[in-house]
């Protein structure tokens, strides 16, 4: 079996998407696989074996003439590789390449959805069209699969929660210390909702708590978040760290992970944190409840007071230890390698 993985971007902000596709390909174990990126420098990402990047941009996919030439280049590359299975990274790649694949027709096509997607009328027409190839949709959670199925009821939509095959790590003991270090990870964008954590830290500081917050990630809201940190006088307590390459080291330096997202497709960050030995407090998204069930500590996403209360309650070392043990047991049930491999193999057949 030969798999061609068509990716939207090689940029570091898309690392979690790269990881999802990498684990899927590893589970299928094809004789040949490679990835082509629409945007970004493919050599800078370390998760996927690649055959190059078109070094294009989002605007080119929207302009008729530019999209025409892009599609010609993609078709030439696809015909050269002769894949049996083609994976499309989300709706953006589907919009660009489904018309191309009508001219190839020799591959089974999978569209991988990682988060909530706004389907335009044209998208629904594109997906519901009768093609000369097999087309399936994959969602990274059961919740997301249900949402997509409501929009495209005539296509098979497979829920394949990602198994994170992370390197073994020695879990550090939960210890009593001051200040307690909270952590957050993700792109600095509105849907990650990091602003509420800044307000939360201000409330905790005003109540005399010895705390700090480290946020790993980069994005367009960096200056806005830094301004809010400065205005509240929290520059010593809250640090915007930018992208972190040593993610294991980051987790070993924090005591609790806070995930205030307004929306997520799956939220792999929960699994990642628990794997590295850190308990999690998160927003009350259904996709988080799908993963953590009764072991979760859930907060109303934009209510800073709820967050500060939950954080204060989990400062004691015994509470953090019990929470981690509970979440670790739930994580071991959810993060199932055998089931993941079975689902991935079924998707490519």
C-alpha positions, -999 to +999 in steps of 0.1 A: +000+000+000+012+035-009-001+065+011+002+101+001-005+125+029-015+160+017-010+186+045-021+222+048+010+236+065+044+225+079+045+254+104+052+246+140+017+258+150+004+227+132+025+203+151-004+185+168-020+179+134+013+165+121+014+142+151-021+129+144-013+121+108+020+106+117+004+082+142-023+073+117+003+064+091+024+044+117-007+024+126-014+015+090+023+007+083+022+012+045+051+000+022+055+036+011+043+069+025+052+105+021+037+139+028+034+170+007+028+204+023+009+232+007+026+258+029+057+262+050+091+246+050+086+209+053+122+203+064+115+222+097+089+197+109+101+164+124+069+143+126+063+133+090+084+119+062+079+144+034+085+148-003+084+185-003+063+217+000+047+239-026+056+269-005+022+284-014-003+304+007-040+304+016-048+333-008-036+312-038-062+286-031-089+312-034-078+328-067-091+310-097-059+312-118-035+305-090-056+276-078-057+262-113-019+261-115-016+247-080-040+219-089-019+211-120+012+208-098-006+186-073-019+163-101+016+159-116+030+150-082+001+125-074+005+108-108+042+105-102+038+088-067+008+067-078-007+063-042-034+038-032-046+060-004-046+098-002-051+116+031-064+152+029-057+175+059-090+191+066-116+210+045-090+234+030-071+206+013-104+190+003-115+222-014-083+223-033-077+186-042-111+169-046-114+184-082-078+171-089-086+136-076-114+133-101-087+131-127-067+105-108-094+082-094-071+054-085-069+061-047-091+058-017-095+093-003-097+102+034-104+137+047-091+141+082-110+166+104-092+180+135-117+205+147-151+222+142-155+233+106-178+257+090-193+240+060-203+265+032-229+256+006-201+249-019-184+226+006-215+205+010-220+203-028-183+193-031-185+165-005-219+151-015-209+149-052-207+114-068-170+106-073-153+078-091-132+070-060-139+059-025-143+089-001-144+087+037-143+113+064-123+109+097-129+128+129-106+129+158-134+124+184-168+109+186-183+144+194-167+158+162-178+128+141-214+134+152-213+171+143-199+163+108-223+135+102-252+160+107-238+181+079-229+153+055-252+124+063-246+105+030-208+100+036-192+075+060-178+095+089-154+075+111-145+086+147-109+077+154-097+092+186-059+096+182-036+073+201-005+093+212+025+071+209+047+092+231+082+083+244+083+066+278+089+090+306+096+087+343+067+103+362+080+129+387+065+128+422+039+154+431+056+176+457+048+205+480+063+237+468+058+275+464+049+290+440+026+265+424+033+266+386+003+264+364+009+257+327-010+262+294-001+251+259-014+261+225-015+287+198-021+323+210-055+327+193-090+335+205-103+300+206-076+289+231-090+315+255-058+322+274-071+356+284-093+340+310-063+325+327-046+359+330-077+371+348-077+340+369-041+345+380-049+381+390-077+369+412-054+343+428-027+368+434-051+393+450-062+365+474-025+361+485-018+328+466+018+321+455+013+311+419+028+315+385+017+306+349+038+295+320+022+296+286+039+277+258+029+286+222+029+314+197+003+333+177-013+365+166-026+375+201+008+375+217+010+413+220-026+416+232-021+389+259+012+406+270-005+439+273-031+424+296-004+408+317+014+441+320-018+461+328-027+437+357+009+438+370+015+401+364+047+402+344+065+384+372+039+357+376+030+350+339+054+342+311+047+337+274+074+312+265+068+310+227+072+276+210+088+249+231+107+221+214+114+202+247+077+196+255+086+169+281+108+194+299+080+219+299+056+195+316+081+185+341+084+222+351+047+227+359+023+214+385-011+217+368-021+221+332-050+245+325-069+241+292-096+269+288-104+262+251-136+275+236-136+248+210-115+217+202-117+188+178-101+164+203-077+182+225-046+160+225-031+183+251-050+164+278-035+131+268+000+146+265-001+163+299-012+131+317+013+110+299+041+133+312+026+132+348+006+164+350-030+166+361-054+188+341-082+213+347-101+221+316-132+239+301-164+220+300-163+210+263-180+177+254-148+165+237-129+169+270-156+150+289-153+123+262-117+118+272-117+124+310-152+114+319-157+115+358-120+122+363-122+157+348-123+190+366-144+212+344-148+250+344-171+273+325-147+285+297-149+323+301-157+325+339-124+336+355-139+332+390-147+295+383-111+290+372-096+307+402-117+286+425-108+254+408-071+263+408-071+272+445-088+239+454-061+219+436-030+237+451-027+212+480-002+184+471-026+155+482-054+169+460-031+171+430-018+136+436-053+121+438-064+140+407-035+128+387-040+091+397-077+093+388-070+109+354-041+085+347-065+055+351-090+072+327-062+081+302-051+044+301-086+034+291-091+061+265-056+060+249-060+025+234-033+015+209-049-017+198-083-001+190-066+028+173-047+005+150-078-015+142-098+017+133-070+031+111-067-001+091-104-002+086-103+034+073-079+027+045-096-005+032 
